[in-house]
Every structure is written in structure tokens, then in C-alpha cells.
Amino acid sequence: MISPPLIKLCALDDVPVGEIRPGVLPDGSKVAIYNVEGRIHVTADECTHGASSLSEEGTLIGGIVECGFHFGRFDVATGQAKAMPCEVALKCYEVVIAGGEICIADPARLEDKT
């Protein structure tokens, strides 16, 4: 199996355990990068309920991010909405750690293969 091209987001050391950091994709889309007990997760950065940045205004509580706008919550591993008023899941990205860098599989390339 051939690996899809990767998009580098940041160094692994740039996201301490229990923290959220912002990232930007080549198309300008913003993502949130989470370190949950050493496991890295990447989701869309904007809450699906309101225009709030999860990386800038959110709080990471274990594997759950709480939006700072209306306090909705999402599972960062699955994107699933976990608390009202949020009902729509966050987009999640496939994470690859390569050479100490946090990367995601290029979503555009993955979509081209379907």
C-alpha cells in the first residue's frame, strides 16, 4: 500500500501533553492539534455550533475539547459531539508522526482516490 502525501503541521514538541495548538492547511483551512496523554489528534478548528476557534478558545479535558463559546463538547479522537448545543461532528484528520513532525494525510489526495 502506498502512503498518501503528508502535510506537515508542526513539530511534535510544539504540542505539550494536555494542550491544544492551531495549525493551517495549504488551502488556508484551520485545524486544532491536540495532545491527549501523548496521543496526537487533529480536527477542524471551528466549532460546528458557532464561529469559535477550538485551538484558541477551547479547553482540553482528557480526550474532550470544550468550546469556549457555548460550552459544547467534542471527542477529539472521533469528532463526535458530546454535549449540547453541539450536534454536528467535527471533521477529523488522519495523523502521522514522521521524523518528529506532526503530519496529516493530505485530505485532497485521499478524496481523489474515491
N, C-alpha and C positions, 0 to 999 in steps of 0.2 A: 504494500500500500504506500502510495506517495503522500508525503505530508503536504498540507496546503501551505502557501506562503504565510509568513508570520508578520504581524505588525508589532513593533516594539513600543511599549508604553513607558516604562521606566525601569530603573534598577530595583531589584528585589529589596535591597537595603533601604530604599526610599519609602517603604511602606512598613512601619513598625507593627508588631503584633497588637491587635485591638484598634487599629487606626484605619481611616479612610483617606484616600488621596484621589485627586482628579486626574483624568487623562483625556487626551484628544486624539481622535482617529484622523486619518489623512483627509477624509471628507469634511472635517470640522465637527463631527458629532462628538459630544462629550460623554465620557464614561466615568464611573466610580470604581475605584480599585480598593478592595477590602483585604485585610489580613486577619483571618479568624484562626487563632491558635496555630499559626504557621501555614495555614492553607489559604491560597490566594483565590479570590473570586472577582469577576468583573461584570458589572451590569450597566445598563443605560444610567446616566447620571440624573435625569429629571424624573421626579415623582410622577406617576401616572395619574394622580388625582389633581395636582396643581403644579404650577411652574416654580418648583423649588429644587435646588441642587442638593442631591443627597450627599455629595462629597464635601460641600461647603457648609450645609446647614443640618445634615443628618447626624444621628448618633448611632454608633455601632454597639449593640448589646448582645454579646455572644455572636450567633450567626444571623441576627436580625438587625436590619437598619430601620431606625425610626426617623421619619420625615419631620423636619423642624417646622413645617407649615401647619398641618392639621394633625400631626402625630400618628398618621397611618404607618403601618409597618410592613416590611417585606423580608422574606427569607433570601439572603444574598446568594445562596447556592442554587436555588431553583427559580428565583424571581417571583415566586408566589406571594400574592397579597395575604397578609396575616392579620391585619386589623383595619377596621373602618376608619376613615371613609374610603380607603383604597380597596378597589375591587379588581382592577386590571393588573396583570403581572408585569414585572419589569423584564425587558429583554436581557438575556444573559449571553455571555460570550465564552467560547472555549479557551481556557487558559493554558499556556505552555510556558514553562520556565526554561530558558535557554541561555547558557553562559552567564548566569546571574542576572538576567534581564526578564522582566515580566512582559510576556507577549500574548497576543491573541491570534487565533487562526483568522486570516483575512475573510471577513464575512462576505464580501463581494465575490471572492473566488469560490467560497462554499456554495453560494446561491447559483453561480454559473454552472455547477456540476449537477444540479437537479433537473 
